[in-house]
Amino acid sequence: MKNQYLLFLLLLFVFACKSKNEKGIEDAELQLAIIDSIRVDYLGNLFLFDYNSDVGLYLGRWNSNDDYVLFDDLGTIHNKFKMPTEGPNAINWAMGIGFLDGKFTIMEQQKGLIQFSNDGEIENRISIPENYYFFNGLNFPAYKIGNSYAYSRPEREEIDWDDLIDLLEHNYKSPLIEVFDPVSVEVRNTMNFPKNTVYDKGLYFNLIPPTIIKSKDEWIVFFLAEMKYFVYQEREGEIEFVKEVNLNIEDAIPMPGVPMKDYHEWYEQKGNIIFGKVEKLYRRKNDVIVIYTKGVEEEISRNYDPENRTEWMDFIYNIPRYAAVFDNDHQLVQKDILLPKGLIWSSVVNNKGEILALKNQDYFEVEEDFVTFYKLNLASSN
């Protein structure tokens, strides 16, 4: 059954995947093809957070019951555990989740970096200076810069929750990374917010949550309201801006903003607009792959009721997703590569350059007592 379904997706993809390269030529030169799959005997949905290339283990979590699962390419579950919720070791809020120095690590909202064994036992705590609050979501716990720890910059000033205008304006122009030196026990900021973005307009574009990716000495960030990404280079402990890479998707619907004073009304005014956005970015050895949507015209989206979950999710699942491929120097190779539906794209790419995507059982209207992850890679149709 699994092989038949895999063949079905491959055929569907080959016939559906027409795209345009930077010269506007209708072609199917490149496609993201399903090349393999992993079946994990787990009842529930597992959302992937990271991959440990040293031992070949994937880290997944089912949000409904907070199970953390470590499994390999054969689908064998090596460990499964829950974080403690009571007592002195209780984890109140696991923010960034991933591997750091080969260990499963989280950034806790109040307790700094916490590292676990593969059995879920706390092995190490890295306390960062107190009185901080992560206003944005985190896509990683921390990276290393030398012997220091670099993580998404938290807020360290007292927050007036009744009036967030000053905080939001500050958030749209402040450095993205805080660096903690465990020897001096001091923190500093680096990776300045890029210039000439929509966030310079004085409007509210919701929270930015920056997705930050480190590959050796190169850092990349993208934001919710921008159809582009930004490249930085690590030099002598600083993360310095290098270039902006625009996807140039002409038919994408831009994210709408509201006056900053009306930030609390964004969802009421603009929440029904399905705008285009970058959803995932994969930095591989010789290229960059960006997953994005173009959005949906409002006259179409208003025909669907968000209060009707079945109808709304069916609509969301059917929004087309595309890929753009850039070379090692961030020059466009091809864009508007249509992707197969029914996949939930993870942020994980393994050491073979394979991108992992979860089979969406809701989309296919099936209930299986196992989880399927598909491995995808670039292939040429010529």
N, C-alpha and C positions, 0 to 999 in steps of 0.2 A: 504493500500500500504506500509506503514511504517513497519507494523508487518511482511508482506511478505518478505520485503527486509532484515529485521533483521534476520528472520529465514533462509533466503538464506545464509547470511554471516556466521551464526552459523554452518550450515551444511558444507559450504565450508571450514570453519576453522577446524572442527573436522576431516574431511577426509584428509586435507592437512598437519596437524600439527604433523609430526613425528620429533622427536628431540633426541639428545644425552645428557645423564647426564655426570657427571665427570668420571664415570666408563666406558664410551663409549657404554653403553647399548642402543640399539635402542628401544625407548619407547615413550609414549606420556603421561608420568606421570603428567606433568604440562602443562597447556596451559593458554594463556591470552584470556579469553573468553568474548565476548560481553554479558553483563548482563542487560543492559537497554540503553535508549537513551533519549536525550533531543531535542525537536524541538523548535527552536526559529524563530518566524515569523519576519525574517529580510531578506531583499533583498540584497544579497552580501555575501562575505566571512568574517567570523569573526575568528580571530586568538586569541586564549586564552593566557593571560599573567599570571593570578593569580587567587586565590580563597580566599575569606574572610570567614573563618570558623565561625567567630562570628555571622555573619548575613546570611550566606549561599548564598552569591552572587559571581558569576563568572565575571571576567573582560575580555572583548574581544575588539578587534579593527579591523576595516576594513581598510587596508593600503591604498586603492585606494582613500578614501575620508576622512580619519582620524576621522571617527566616533568612539567614545568610548561607549561601551554598557555594562551595568550591568544587568545580568539576573539570575534567580534562577533555581532550579532543575525541575521546571514545564515548563521552557521555557518562563516564564513571564518576559518581559523587564521592569525593575524598573526605569532605567534612561538611557538616550542617549544624548550625547553632543559632541561638538568639543572644542578643546582648542583654546584660543584666539591667533590670528596670527598678530594682529595689536594693537598699543597703548602701554601704559606702562606695561601692563601685558602679552605682546606677548610672546609666547613660540617659541623659534627659533629652538630647536632641543631636543625633548624628548628622552633621552637615556634609562637608566633602568626604567622599568615600573612595578608597582605592588602595593601591600598593605604594609604599614608600620604603626604600632600602630593602625591598623584597618582603616586607611585612604588611599584612592587612592593617590599614590605618584609617582613622576617622579624625575629622576636626569637630570637636564637641563645642557646642555653642558657648559653654561656660568653663570648660576644663582643658582647653587646648588640644594638642595632638595626643591621641591614644592609640597604641599599637597592640595588636592581638596575635596570639598564636593561631595556628590553623584549627585549633579546637575551641577557639573563642575565649581563651583566657587572656586577661590583660598582662602583657609582658613589659610594657614600657610606657611612661608618660612624659611628654615634653610640654611643660607648662609655659605658655607665653604670658607676657605681662597682662594683668587682670584689667577689668573694667572695659571690655570690648563688646561689640554687638555686630553680628554679620547681617547687614541690611539686605544684601543680595544673596541669591542662592550660590552655592559652590559646586563646581564640577570636578574638583579634586581636593584632597586634603592638604598637601604641600608638595613642593618640589625642593630640591637642594641647589643652593648656590654656594659652592665650596662646602664649608661645614655649617653654613647657616640654613635656616628653613624659610622658604618663600611661599607665601599663601595669599589668597585674595584679601585685599585690605579691608579690615573691619572698621566700623565707626568707633571712635574713642571719646567723642564729645557727648555730653548728655543730650538725649533725644527728647524733643518736645512732641509727643505723639498727637497733640491737638493741632499742631501746625507744622507740617513737614516741608514747607516750601524751601526754607534755608537748607535743610538736609538734602533735598532732591537736587537743588541747584549745585550744591557742593559735590554731590555724588556724580553729576554729569561732567565734572572737570577735574576730579582729583585722581592721583595716581592709583593704579589698579592693584599693585602688589605691596604687601608689607613683608619686610625681611627681619627675622629674629636671629640674633647672634647668641647662642647658648652660653658662650664664654663671658661676654660682657653683659649679658642679660639686657641688651638694648634692642630697640626696634627702629627701623627706618623705612622710608617709602621709596619705591622705584617704579618703572614702567608707566610713564606719564600717559594720561588719557589722550588719545589721538585728536588732532585738530581737524577742523573742517568736516564735522559730522552733523547729522540732524540734531544732535543734542546741543549744538551751539545756538539753536534758533530761539531759545527762551520758552519753548513749549514743553509740555509734559508728555513723554512717550512711554509711560509706565516704567517699571523697574528695568534697569539695563541688562539683567544678569549677564555679566561678561563670561563667555566660555573661553577659557585660557588653556592653551595646549603648549607643552614644552617638548622639543625634540632636539636633544643635544644642547647646543647653545642658541638655538633658534626658538623664539616664542611667537605664538600666533594668538590673536584674540578676535572674536566676532561678537556682535551685539544683536539684540532682538529687532531693532528698528533699522538696521543697515543691511543692504544687499551687497556686502563687501566684507573683506577681512583685512586685518592689519598685521604686518610682520615687524618683529623686533629682533634685536641681536643682543646676546649677553656678552658684555665686555667689562672685565675687571670688576665684577660684582654688581654692575649696573645693567639694567635692561633698557636698551636705547631703541627708539623708533627708527625703522628702515624705510618702509614703504606701505602704501595703501593699495589693495588689490580689489578692483571693482569688478563684479560679475557682469555688469552692463546688461541686465535683463530688462529690456525695454518694455515688455508687456506685464511686468510685475506690478501689483497694486501696493503702493507705499503704505507703511504704517501711519495712521493718522495721529496727530497730536492735539492737545487742548491747551488753552492758556494755563500757565503754571498754577495760578490761583484756583483753577478748577480741577486740580489733580484728582480730587476725591470723586469727580463725576466722569472720569474717563470711561469706565465700564458702561455707565448708563448712556453716555453719548456715542461711544465708538465701539462698544464691546461686540456688536453684531457684524463688524467689518472683518472679513477674513483677508488679512493682508499677506503679501509675500514675505518670506523670511528664510534666512539660512538656518537649517535645523541641525546639521552635523557637519563636521570637518575632520578629515583624516589626513594626518601628515605621515606619508610613507617614505621609504628610502629614496625614491627618485621622483615622487610626484605628490600633489595635493588633490584630494577628491572632496568636493563640496556637495552636500545634499541640500536641496532647497525646494520651496514651493513658490508659485507665482501669486497665490491668493485666488479669491473668487469674487466676481462682480457682485455688488450689493443687491442688485435686482434678482440675482439667483439665490444668494444666501438667505434673503428675507423670506423665501418660500419654505424654509425649514425652521422648526421650533426647537430651540435649545432645551425647553422644558420637557420635551418628548425625547428621552435619552436614546431610545432605540433608533428613532428617525434621525436625530442629530448626529449620532456616532456613525451611522451608515453614510451620512453625507460627508463627515470628516474623513472617514476611511477612504472615500472615493476621490478625494482631492488629489490631482496628479502631483507626483514628486519627480524631481529631475536631479541629474548630477552634472557638475562641471569638473573638468580635469585641467589642472595646471601642471606645468613641468617643474623641475627642481628650482628654477629661477622665478617661479610664480608667473610665467607667461601662459596665457590661455592656449590649451590644446583643442578642447572641444567642450561645448556646453549644450544645454537642453537635451541631455540624454535621458529619455523617458525611463522611469524605473517601474518594476512590477509592483502591483498593489498587493495588499495583504501582508505586508512586512512592517514590523516595528523596528526601526533602525537603532542599533545601539551606538555607543560612542567608542566601541572597542574594535581595534585592528590588531591582529596577532603578529607574531614575528615572521610570518610568511607573507605579510601584507594583505591577508584576507580580512574582509569586513564582516562582522557578525550582525545578523538581523533575526529577530524573533518572528516565528510564524504567528500571525494574529488569528487566534481561534474564533474570536467574535466575528471577524470579517468573513471567514469561511463557514460560519455557523456550525461549528463542530465543538464537541467537548471531549478532549482526549486526556488520558491519565498519564501523559508524558508531555514534555516540552520539546519543541523542535527549533533549533537555531540553524539558519542557512549561512553558509560561507560564500561570499561573493568576491569576485576579482575582475579586473579589467580584461576584456578579450576583444579581439578584432573580428569583425564579421567578414572581412575580405579574405 
